[in-house]
Amino acid sequence: MSVHYTLNLRVFWPLVTGLCTALVCLYHVLRGGGGAPAEPPDSVDSGFPLLKVAILLLLGYVLLRCRHAVRQRLLPGSASLASHSNLARPLQEPGLGILLESYYEHEVRLSPHVLGHSKAHVSRIVGELVRAGRARGSPGPIPGGALALAFRGDFIQVGSAYEQHKIRRPDSFDVLVPLRLPPLVALEPRSLGSESALDPAFRSCFLCTLKAPPSPSGVQASHWHRDCKPFADGFCVDVQGRRHLSATLVLRWFQAHLQRSLAAVRYSLEGRCRVTLTPGGLEQPPTLHILPCRTDYGCCRLSMAVRLIPAVHLGDGVFLVAPPPSSSGALAELPGGLRAEALWGVNTARQEQKLLGWLQERAPPGACYLKCLQLLKALRDLGARGLDPTAAAQWGRILSSYVLKTVLLAVLLIDGGPASSWDDIHLSECLEKLVKFLRDCLLRRRELYHCVLGPGGPATEVGPLPKVLREAAPVDLLAPFDLHARELAAARLLSTWRRLPQLLRAYGGPRYLARCPLPRSQRTQGFPEDEP
């Protein structure tokens, strides 16, 4: 896409005048220093004096400026130029496609070099921390010598930084830390999606019941209950008369174990970076802050925040994570004897990465669906400008990065994959399609289901799923929010979309983009036919 620039005459003509003056001076200096004999006074001067040349250049510059001023003054009412009105019509602002490309290159797009170095640095630091945590083990063994909980020894990188659609700065990452359960402990997960009396914010959560191994007689079961009692007392809570693994208790142990592991590796990391750990809470896991040292001269050293999320493996790359996602005010009294500390969230990042890879294999060269997702996140950030902190937090919860990624996946799956209509030259049209789909989901004209836990999920593309996920009820990501909040978000989304050219000119890209006529294919933005 071509970008047009204007010629600044206020700089151009004085620059030409000065350059010509310098050339004339250089000519006279070289001519005077050549040792030529002086000419008689009555001979005809073969060259122009320096003063005459400078006066002529200055006079030409003044005439050109006067001609430009007279033309601008006489142009609107001049009858002689009326027949050439097509040449004198004012040029308009650059089209939305040009503004989007400029904004993407200057404000949204991440440097692959910097992102690659940041991910590698995070991998080294987190790898050392997890290996130290595995070696230290847990201080609370149960009878038989088995550890109560421990790190499995590996970690899984998830989130937008590892799916090629992160924006702004590569300074925040998400990492799953799988936990190893004792050999005698088995879990029986259960989805809460079918609980109609439960708040919609918790219908995507799971319960993990402690399950005894099968035995022909009750003697072995009684031994199992006796052997697992220390584990059950330290990490489980009673829900409806049964012992359930508690996300709150596991998260509390996880934070303490991270502190011990960090103390073991802090000395070895002093020469490369300074590492601190911020404890999490009911809605946030602990965060590892990596600050570069002044003595470290490595490439692309940034201050980074890494969220370390404890995870329990269910099978086939699916994990239960703590804490579960919840909305504001959702920690109210739960029906049926449920307890909030026993709830777990589900993470299907591996399946979503496989789905994105499956779409990439079927995408034509130059497909812009990931760029559209990045620009949709940038549009959300532009829409948050001017909001008070409470409204901005609500806006960010409704239009979270996961919701926007699910919108993209839903649109692509409806279209059967990225076709030729998702080419880079149709960037503004593809972004408009995503905005319209999101608007319909906010106004309950469509349902925005979880891309794996939805009806008819793409199981063949993402691979096998555990039985508990195959039998789980569909999860609507926008169900936790009431209709009034969704209507306000939809109205602000449309307002931001209509004002997008003005916002992009104000907050993004170079300020020297020229005024140029709109392309003939450029359509008027907005949706006047079916507004909310």
LODOFI-184841 format. One record per residue (C-alpha): residue in one letter; x, y, z. Coordinates in steps of 0.05 Angstrom, whole numbers, padded with zeros to 5 digits, always signed. Each point is the difference from the previous one (the first is absolute). Layout:
N
aXYZ...
//
This chain:
532
m+00000+00000+00000s+00030+00065-00023v+00011+00059+00047h+00002+00071-00030y+00042+00057+00028t-00003+00075-00013l+00057+00047-00018n+00010+00053+00053l+00012+00063-00042r+00019+00041+00061v+00061-00044+00007f+00013-00018-00072w+00010+00068-00032p+00046+00030+00054l+00040-00065-00004v+00007+00007-00075t+00019+00073+00007g+00054-00015+00051l+00027-00058-00042c+00005+00043-00063t+00035+00055+00040a+00049-00050+00028l+00015-00026-00070v+00012+00070-00027c+00047+00016+00059l+00038-00064-00012y+00006+00016-00074h+00029+00069+00015v+00048-00027+00052l+00026-00052-00048r+00004+00050-00057g+00036+00051+00042g+00051-00050+00027g+00019-00029-00068g+00056+00050-00013a-00032+00030-00063p+00026+00068-00022a-00044+00059+00019e-00043+00027-00057p+00006+00073-00021p-00052+00045+00031d-00031+00019-00067s-00012-00072-00022v-00068-00031+00000d-00015-00040+00064s-00010-00073-00020g-00037-00021+00064f-00053+00026+00046p+00020+00033+00064l-00019-00037+00063l-00046+00055+00023k-00039+00000-00065v-00011-00076+00003a-00024+00003+00072i-00048+00057-00016l-00028-00038-00060l-00012-00063+00042l-00033+00040+00055l-00044+00037-00051g-00021-00067-00031y-00018-00027+00068v-00042+00062+00017l-00037-00004-00067l-00016-00073+00010r-00028+00013+00070c-00040+00060-00025r-00028-00042-00058h-00021-00055+00049a-00034+00051+00046v-00037+00035-00058r-00022-00068-00027q-00028-00022+00067r-00037+00067+00007l-00030+00001-00070l-00014-00074-00006p-00070-00003+00034g-00030+00058-00039s+00039-00003-00065a-00043-00008-00061s+00058-00019-00044l+00014-00061+00043a-00072-00022+00007s+00007-00049-00057h+00057-00033+00037s-00037-00012+00065n+00017-00073-00002l+00073+00019+00009a-00014+00048+00056r-00045-00044+00044p+00027-00010+00070l+00035-00065+00016q-00027-00042+00057e+00033-00038+00056p+00034-00067-00012g-00046-00060-00001l-00011-00048+00058g+00043-00053-00032i+00061+00046-00002l-00012+00023+00072l-00007-00071+00024e+00065-00022-00034s+00037+00060+00028y-00028-00010+00070y+00017-00074-00002e+00072+00012-00021h+00014+00056+00050e-00043-00016+00061v-00024-00072-00001r+00050-00046-00033l+00053-00032+00043s+00071-00010-00023p+00010-00075-00010h+00073+00008+00021v-00018+00032+00067l-00058-00049+00012g+00045-00060-00015h+00054+00024+00048s-00052+00015+00055k-00031-00069-00006a+00068-00034+00003h+00019+00041+00062v-00066-00019+00034s+00011-00073-00017r+00069-00002+00031i-00021+00034+00065v-00065-00039+00009g+00035-00065-00019e+00052+00009+00055l-00054+00018+00050v-00044-00061-00017r+00060-00048+00002a+00019+00027+00068g-00072-00010+00024r+00000-00071-00024a+00066-00016+00034r-00023+00030+00066g-00066-00037+00001s-00052+00012+00052p+00013+00004+00075g-00062-00040+00017p+00007-00075-00017i-00057-00048+00011p+00010-00071+00026g+00039-00043-00048g+00050+00054-00019a-00042+00031-00056l+00000+00075-00004a-00065+00038+00011l+00010+00047-00059a+00059+00016-00045f+00018+00033-00065r-00002-00047-00059g+00065+00031-00026d-00025+00033-00064f-00040+00062-00018i-00047+00018-00057q+00001+00068-00034v-00070+00025-00017g-00032+00065-00020s+00004+00050-00057a+00076+00006+00002y+00005-00073-00022e-00058+00003-00050q+00030+00058-00042h-00054+00052+00016k+00029+00039+00058i+00001+00076-00007r+00037+00060+00029r+00059-00025+00042p+00026-00070+00014d+00001+00011+00075s-00054-00047+00027f-00004-00076-00008d-00043-00058+00027v+00031-00066+00020l-00035-00063+00025v+00039-00038+00054p-00028-00072+00002l-00003-00032+00069r+00013-00073+00017l-00050-00034+00045p+00018-00057+00047p-00003-00069-00031l-00059-00021+00043v-00042+00061-00018a-00048-00002-00059l-00049+00055-00020e-00070-00004-00028p-00014+00068-00034r-00071+00023-00011s-00025+00059-00041l-00049+00050+00030g-00028+00023-00067s-00066-00036+00009e-00014+00031+00069s-00058+00047-00017a-00003+00030+00070l+00074+00020-00003d+00022+00070-00019p+00020+00001-00074a+00070+00023+00020f+00013-00068+00031r-00030-00046-00053s+00068-00006-00034c+00031-00026+00065f+00014-00071+00022l+00002-00040+00065c+00055-00050+00015t-00024-00056+00045l+00051-00045+00034k-00012-00070-00027a+00020-00065+00034p+00031-00054-00043p-00046-00058-00018s+00004-00058+00049p-00039-00065+00008s-00009+00009+00075g-00005+00059+00047v+00065-00016+00035q+00044+00031-00053a-00045+00061-00003s+00007+00011+00074h+00076-00005-00006w-00003+00051-00056h-00041+00049+00041r+00050-00008+00057d+00061+00010-00044c-00029+00061-00037k-00026+00034+00062p+00060+00048+00006f-00009+00020-00073a-00075+00009+00008d+00008+00041+00063g+00052+00046-00033f-00029+00010-00070c-00074-00019+00000v-00067+00027+00025d-00067-00033+00012v-00053+00013-00053q-00066-00037+00004g+00031-00052+00046r+00060-00017-00044r+00072+00023-00001h+00018+00047-00057l+00067+00029-00020s+00001+00073+00020a+00027+00051-00049t+00010+00050+00056l+00042-00047+00043v+00040-00024-00060l+00013+00072-00021r+00023+00017+00071w+00049-00058+00000f+00023+00018-00071q+00018+00071+00020a+00040-00024+00061h+00036-00052-00041l+00017+00051-00053q+00031+00045+00054r+00043-00058+00024s+00021-00018-00070l+00017+00073-00017a+00044+00005+00062a+00039-00061-00026v+00015+00031-00069r+00003+00074+00017y+00075-00001+00010s+00013-00033-00068l-00045+00052-00035e+00032+00062+00031g+00049+00010-00057r-00055-00001-00053c-00062+00031+00032r-00037+00017+00063v-00060-00044+00014t-00057+00014+00049l-00065-00036+00012t-00066+00035+00013p-00052-00044+00035g-00067-00008-00035g-00070+00002+00030l-00069-00028-00011e-00001+00020-00073q+00074+00004-00020p+00057-00051+00002p+00069+00021+00026t+00041+00043-00047l+00075-00006-00012h+00033+00067-00015i+00065-00004-00040l+00041+00064+00001p+00065+00006-00042c+00065+00015+00037r+00043+00058-00021t+00059-00047-00007d-00038-00045-00049y+00015+00022-00071g-00044-00052-00034c-00044+00019-00058c-00071+00023+00010r-00003-00001+00075l-00068+00026+00023s-00036+00001+00067m-00049-00057-00004a-00057-00027+00041v-00014-00076-00004r-00065-00027+00030l+00014-00070+00028i-00064-00040+00000p-00005-00066+00038a-00031-00054-00043v-00025-00071+00010h+00003-00044-00062l-00065-00034-00020g+00027-00034-00063d+00009+00015-00074g+00032+00068+00014v-00059+00027+00041f+00014+00031+00068l-00040+00024+00059v+00028+00066+00025a-00005+00042+00063p-00030+00049+00012p-00063-00009-00043p-00026+00059-00041s-00053+00040+00036s-00034+00067-00009s-00008+00055+00052g-00048-00018+00055a-00001-00073-00021l+00027-00026+00067a-00069+00002+00031e-00035-00058+00033l+00001-00061-00046p-00061-00046-00004g+00000-00074+00016g+00054+00002+00053l+00054+00020-00050r+00062+00037+00024a+00037+00051-00041e+00068-00025+00023a-00014-00068-00032l-00012+00028-00070w+00051-00008-00056g+00005+00031-00069v+00017-00037-00063n+00057+00017-00048t-00002-00026-00072a+00059+00040-00026r+00030-00061-00035q-00064-00013-00038e-00007+00073-00020q+00072+00001-00025k-00015-00062-00042l-00062+00034-00027l+00040+00062-00019g+00052-00045-00034w-00056-00036-00038l-00026+00066-00024q+00069+00023-00020e+00010-00061-00043r-00063+00016-00039a+00012+00075-00004p+00021+00030-00067p+00065+00039-00004g-00009+00070+00027a-00059-00016+00046c-00011+00054+00051y-00043-00034+00053l+00053+00006+00055k+00012+00073-00019c-00075+00011+00006l+00001-00030+00070q+00056+00046+00020l-00036+00061-00028l-00064-00022+00035k+00039+00001+00066a+00027+00069-00017l-00071+00024-00015r-00021-00024+00068d+00058+00039+00032l-00020+00063-00039g-00072-00008+00024a+00023-00001+00073r+00029+00070-00006g-00039+00051+00041l-00035-00051+00044d+00004+00002+00076p+00037-00058+00033t-00063-00039+00017a-00029+00005-00070a+00068-00015-00032a+00007-00062+00043q-00071-00024-00020w+00016+00015-00073g+00064-00040+00004r-00035-00059+00034i-00055-00003-00053l+00048+00008-00059s+00056-00042+00028s+00055-00026-00045y-00028-00070+00006v-00069+00024-00022l+00029+00036-00060k+00041-00062-00020t-00063-00042+00006v-00037+00049-00046l+00054-00009-00053l-00001-00076+00006a-00076-00001-00004v-00001+00044-00063l+00054-00041-00034l-00035-00066+00016i-00066+00027-00027d+00036+00020-00064g+00034-00069-00004g+00069+00030+00011p+00036+00062-00025a-00019+00006-00074s+00023+00050-00052s-00047+00052+00032w+00049+00002+00058d+00056+00026-00043d+00041+00060+00024i-00032+00047-00050h-00068-00011+00034l+00026+00017+00069s-00053+00052+00017e-00057-00044-00026c+00025-00060+00042l+00006+00044+00062e-00071+00025-00012k-00025-00071-00004l+00030-00015+00068v-00030+00063+00030k-00069-00017-00026f+00004-00071+00026l+00022+00025+00069r-00056+00051+00000d-00051-00055-00014c+00029-00043+00056l-00005+00058+00049l-00072+00013-00019r-00018-00074+00007r-00014-00008-00074r+00054-00054+00000e+00031-00044+00054l+00075+00003+00011y+00017-00070+00021h+00067-00024+00025c+00038-00026-00061v+00012-00068+00032l-00058-00005+00050g-00051+00022-00050p-00054-00039-00038g+00031-00039-00057g+00070+00021+00020p+00056-00012-00050a+00022-00065+00034t+00028-00028-00065e+00046+00060-00009v+00025+00006+00071g+00010-00074+00013p-00030-00045+00054l-00031+00030+00063p-00011-00030+00069k-00068-00030+00012v-00019+00054+00051l+00010+00054-00053r-00037-00039-00055e-00060-00007+00047a+00003+00071+00028a-00056+00049-00014p+00014+00058-00048v+00031+00062+00031d-00023+00069-00022l+00057+00048+00015l-00045+00062+00004a-00054-00032+00044p+00030+00026+00066f-00016+00072-00021d-00070+00030+00004l-00036+00028-00061h+00009+00073+00020a+00076-00006+00005r+00002-00037-00067e-00042+00054-00034l+00045+00055+00026a+00061-00038-00025a-00032-00010-00068a-00017+00074-00005r+00070+00021+00018l+00029-00051-00048l-00040+00029-00058s+00017+00071+00021t+00074-00018+00001w-00006-00033-00068r-00033+00061-00032r+00052+00047+00030l+00058-00047-00016p+00030+00044-00056q+00002+00060+00046l+00028-00042+00058l+00054-00030-00044r+00021+00069-00025a+00003+00026+00071y+00035-00058+00035g+00037-00041-00051g+00049+00000-00057p+00043+00057-00028r-00031+00069-00001y+00024+00015-00071l-00048-00045-00038a-00025+00041-00058r-00071+00018-00017c-00020-00043-00060p-00066-00017-00034l-00039-00059+00028p+00004-00064-00042r-00062-00015-00040s-00009-00065+00037q+00002+00034+00068r-00068-00008+00032t-00030+00044+00053q+00012-00029+00069g-00056-00016+00048f-00062-00043-00001p-00060+00045-00012e-00045-00056-00021d-00001-00039+00065e+00025+00042+00058p-00014-00022+00071
//
